[in-house]
Amino acid sequence: MEKITLENTPVQNIPGRYGWKYIDDLKKIKKDINIPEIQKKIGFFYIPGETELERQKNMIDKYAGTAFRDQKMWIEESISESVDPSFVLCV
C-alpha cells in the first residue's frame, strides 16, 4: 500500500482503514487540507469540536457513564495527580 497513492481517489471511495494514508498522500501534494472534514467524510476517528475542551466534552458525553460526566472533575483530578487531562480522557 505504501507504493500506491490515494491522492486522486475521491474521498467517498476511501475506506476508513486507509484514512490516514489518504491524508498523508494529500499532504505530499497540498499544503492546506481540512483533516477534520476528511475524517467526517471517511468516518474514521473523528471527535467533533473546535477546541480541545469541546472535544473533551464530546468524548465525556458520548463515552462516560452518568456518574463520570463532570468534565471539571476529570480536569481537577488529573491536575491534582500531575497528569495531563487530555491524556486521562484518552485513556
MOCORRA-V915983 format. One record per backbone hydrogen bond with DSSP energy under -1.0 kcal/mol. NH is the residue of the N-H (numbers start at 1). CO is the residue of the C=O. Records with the same first field share a line. If there is no record, write none. Layout:
NH = CO, CO
This chain:
9 = 6
13 = 10
14 = 11
18 = 15
19 = 16
22 = 18
23 = 19
24 = 20
25 = 21
26 = 22
27 = 23
28 = 24
29 = 26
30 = 26
35 = 33
38 = 34
39 = 35
40 = 36
41 = 37
42 = 38
43 = 39
44 = 39
55 = 51
56 = 52
57 = 53
58 = 54
59 = 55
60 = 56
61 = 57
62 = 58
63 = 59
64 = 60
68 = 65
69 = 66
71 = 69
74 = 70
75 = 71
76 = 72
77 = 73
78 = 74
79 = 75
80 = 76
81 = 77
82 = 79
83 = 78
88 = 84
89 = 85
90 = 86
91 = 87
